[in-house]
Amino acid sequence: MSESTKLPTRAVGGHKAAMHNPNISEEAKEHSRQVVDDLERDLQTKEQRAKYDDDKDETRVNAGLKATMKNPNVSQEAKDRAHEQLEDKGVF
């Protein structure tokens, strides 16, 4: 797990603990609730962006391989290799 994922997760855990601590004021608990909501929303957004970026990158790679197959300046060997890669990915 990357460092950027660990730290917000630990912060969420600390704030959740504070929300259940009877020695913490209601004002502090409310602040912790808000921080948890914000951090969880940010983490979910980052995960969604990462998935989108992965999908987008895969689309670009596939487009490049398809372009290789149609490029008259590319050797037949390279075209065959591009075709095999697309078949391995299940594109064809």
C-alpha positions in Angstrom: 0.0 0.0 0.0 1.4 3.4 -0.9 2.3 6.0 1.7 -0.4 8.4 0.4 -3.1 5.7 1.0 -1.8 4.7 4.5 -1.8 8.1 6.1 -5.4 9.2 5.4 -6.6 5.7 6.4 -4.8 6.1 9.7 -6.3 9.5 10.2 -9.7 8.1 9.6 -9.1 5.5 12.2 -7.9 8.0 14.7 -11.0 10.3 14.2 -13.3 7.3 14.4 -11.8 6.4 17.7 -12.2 9.9 18.9 -15.9 9.8 18.0 -16.4 6.9 20.3 -14.3 8.2 23.2 -16.5 9.2 26.1 -13.8 11.7 27.2 -14.1 13.8 24.0 -16.4 16.8 23.8 -19.4 16.7 21.4 -17.8 19.6 19.5 -14.6 17.6 19.0 -16.6 14.5 18.0 -18.5 16.5 15.4 -15.3 17.9 14.0 -14.0 14.3 13.8 -17.2 13.2 11.9 -16.6 16.0 9.4 -13.0 15.1 8.9 -13.9 11.4 8.5 -16.5 12.3 5.9 -14.1 14.5 4.0 -11.2 11.9 4.1 -13.4 9.0 3.0 -14.9 11.1 0.2 -11.3 12.0 -0.9 -10.2 8.4 -0.8 -13.2 7.2 -2.8 -12.6 10.0 -5.4 -8.9 9.1 -5.7 -9.8 5.4 -6.1 -12.3 6.3 -8.8 -9.8 8.5 -10.6 -7.1 5.8 -10.5 -9.5 3.3 -12.0 -10.5 5.8 -14.7 -6.8 6.6 -15.4 -6.0 2.9 -15.6 -8.9 2.3 -18.1 -8.0 5.4 -20.1 -4.3 4.3 -20.3 -5.4 0.9 -21.4 -7.5 2.4 -24.1 -4.6 4.5 -25.3 -2.3 1.5 -25.4 -4.8 -0.5 -27.4 -5.3 2.5 -29.8 -1.5 2.7 -30.3 -1.3 -1.1 -31.1 -4.1 -0.8 -33.6 -2.4 2.2 -35.2 0.8 0.1 -35.4 -1.1 -2.5 -37.4 -2.3 0.0 -39.9 0.9 2.0 -40.3 2.6 1.4 -43.7 5.9 2.4 -42.2 5.9 -0.4 -39.7 7.4 -3.8 -40.3 5.2 -6.9 -40.7 6.9 -8.3 -37.6 5.9 -5.3 -35.5 2.3 -5.5 -36.9 2.1 -9.2 -36.0 3.4 -8.5 -32.5 0.8 -5.7 -32.0 -1.9 -8.0 -33.2 -0.8 -10.8 -30.8 -0.8 -8.3 -27.9 -4.3 -7.2 -28.7 -5.4 -10.8 -29.0 -3.8 -11.6 -25.6 -5.8 -8.7 -24.1 -9.0 -10.0 -25.6 -9.5 -7.0 -27.9 -9.8 -9.3 -30.9 
